[in-house]
Amino acid sequence: MRFSVLFAAFLSAIHIGAQDSLSLDQKLHFFGDVMINAAEGPNRVYAGEVFVQAMRALVSSDDAFEADYKDIPWISVLEDPDTTFKLITFQLKIDDDNYKYYGFMVFPGDDALELRDINPEVRDAEFMSFTADQWMGGLYYNMIPFMEGKTRRYLLFGYDGHNSMERIKTAEVLEFVDGQPVFGVPSFFTSDDAKDAISRLILKYAADARVTLNYNTGMKMIIYDHLALRMGQLPGQGPTYVPDGTYEGFRLENGKWMYVEKVFDHKYEEAPRPVPVFGEGREDPTKGK
């Protein structure tokens, strides 16, 4: 406890005086490290506030689009292959049951848009679309562009730490309407009836489980674990969802993501998946993607 108090005082001293002598790069790396790795929640929160301020300064700079964001290990950076925008997200763990998410979209010409997380207030998210000002926060770990007619859209795969008992993964479609991003365009169908379209796929599962939700380039489809209700193994967890070894999916057909009930003919222990978003050798909250 004494160490925590002393460390908080150290951070405060940096904020009051020494912080002004740190370069933007130093602030991003030092406070990003504390934001992610500090054991005490108040230290992570304080560092997160400084880190967000530094990120705002970076995305507002004259060379914002050309900046090497991937040199900052505490964030996820996804880029449109046509280099029309970069999507940056990161998370702040406030405590075991509360996470805060931050995001920025950076465009050529050094224009930037901040995403405002309203996650705790979201209800019926499967059927809702969101804007930058009202964003269902998350850490995006993969982005796949595709065409629906002449419209370019993007599959987004996201992670939410949620709480100590359960995690959440999502798949949704991003589209730009009048130059503004819309997250959760109704695009997932369980039948040919257009009324069956949902805005996003949401998997809520046990915190100690490994769950896959991603795009498989070889099979050209979204693949994810089928979840079954089981009694949890964590103290106080109760019934929760875990993978049962089978897989479901969605395949793009005429611009629609159509449901595939059974992807494989037999059970697998683990579905093939790409390299983790944070690279090999670092703990990744999206592991099991």
MOGI-V717855 format. One record per backbone hydrogen bond with DSSP energy under -0.5 kcal/mol. CO is the residue of the C=O (numbers start at 1). NH is the residue of the N-H. E is the energy in kcal/mol with one decimal. If there is no record, write none. Layout:
BEGIN
co: (CO CO)
nh: (NH NH)
e: (E E)
END
This chain:
BEGIN
co: (1 2 3 4 5 6 7 8 9 10 11 12 13 13 14 17 18 19 23 24 25 26 27 27 28 29 30 31 32 33 34 40 41 42 43 44 45 46 47 48 49 50 51 52 53 54 55 56 58 61 63 64 67 68 69 71 72 76 78 80 84 85 86 86 87 88 89 90 92 92 95 98 98 100 102 103 104 105 106 107 107 111 113 115 115 116 118 119 124 125 126 126 130 132 134 135 135 138 139 142 144 146 147 148 151 151 153 154 155 156 157 157 158 159 160 161 165 166 167 168 169 170 171 172 173 173 174 175 175 176 177 180 182 182 183 187 187 188 189 193 194 198 198 199 201 202 203 203 205 206 209 212 214 214 215 216 216 220 221 222 223 224 225 226 228 230 234 238 240 241 242 245 246 247 248 249 250 251 251 253 256 256 257 258 259 260 276 279 284 286 289)
nh: (5 6 7 8 9 10 11 12 13 14 15 16 17 18 19 20 21 22 27 28 29 30 31 32 32 33 34 35 36 37 38 44 45 46 47 48 49 50 51 52 53 54 55 56 57 58 59 60 61 64 67 67 69 71 72 73 75 89 87 83 108 80 88 106 78 104 76 102 94 100 98 94 95 92 90 115 88 113 86 110 111 107 105 103 117 135 121 122 127 128 199 200 183 116 131 118 137 140 159 157 155 153 149 151 148 153 146 174 144 172 141 142 170 139 168 163 207 163 205 160 203 158 201 156 184 185 154 177 182 178 180 177 175 184 130 189 257 198 259 196 197 187 188 173 171 204 169 205 167 209 211 225 216 223 217 220 221 252 216 250 214 248 227 244 242 240 237 232 230 206 228 268 226 263 224 260 222 253 258 256 253 258 189 251 261 249 279 282 287 289 213)
e: (-2.2 -2.5 -2.9 -2.4 -2.1 -2.0 -2.5 -2.3 -2.2 -2.0 -2.3 -2.4 -2.6 -1.0 -3.9 -1.5 -1.6 -1.5 -2.4 -2.3 -2.1 -2.9 -2.1 -0.6 -1.0 -1.6 -2.0 -2.6 -1.8 -3.0 -2.1 -1.8 -2.7 -2.3 -2.5 -2.5 -1.9 -1.7 -2.7 -2.7 -1.8 -2.2 -2.5 -2.5 -1.9 -2.2 -2.7 -0.9 -1.4 -1.3 -1.0 -0.6 -1.6 -1.7 -2.2 -0.8 -1.2 -2.1 -3.6 -2.8 -0.5 -2.2 -0.6 -2.4 -2.8 -2.5 -3.0 -2.5 -0.9 -2.7 -1.4 -1.8 -1.7 -2.8 -2.0 -3.1 -3.0 -2.6 -2.3 -1.0 -0.8 -3.3 -2.9 -0.8 -0.6 -2.7 -2.1 -2.0 -1.9 -1.3 -3.1 -1.2 -3.0 -3.2 -1.0 -2.7 -1.5 -0.7 -1.5 -2.3 -3.4 -3.1 -0.5 -2.0 -2.9 -0.5 -2.6 -3.0 -2.1 -2.2 -2.8 -1.0 -2.3 -2.7 -2.3 -1.4 -2.7 -2.0 -2.3 -2.6 -3.1 -2.2 -2.7 -3.2 -2.1 -2.1 -2.0 -0.6 -2.7 -0.5 -1.8 -3.1 -1.9 -0.5 -2.8 -0.5 -2.3 -2.2 -2.2 -2.2 -1.4 -1.8 -1.9 -0.7 -2.0 -0.6 -2.3 -0.5 -2.6 -2.0 -0.6 -1.9 -0.5 -2.9 -0.8 -1.5 -1.4 -0.5 -3.1 -1.5 -2.1 -2.6 -0.5 -1.8 -2.3 -3.5 -2.3 -2.5 -3.4 -2.9 -3.1 -2.3 -2.6 -2.4 -2.2 -3.3 -2.7 -0.5 -3.0 -1.8 -3.5 -1.0 -3.0 -2.6 -0.5 -1.9 -1.9 -0.9 -2.1 -0.8 -1.7)
END
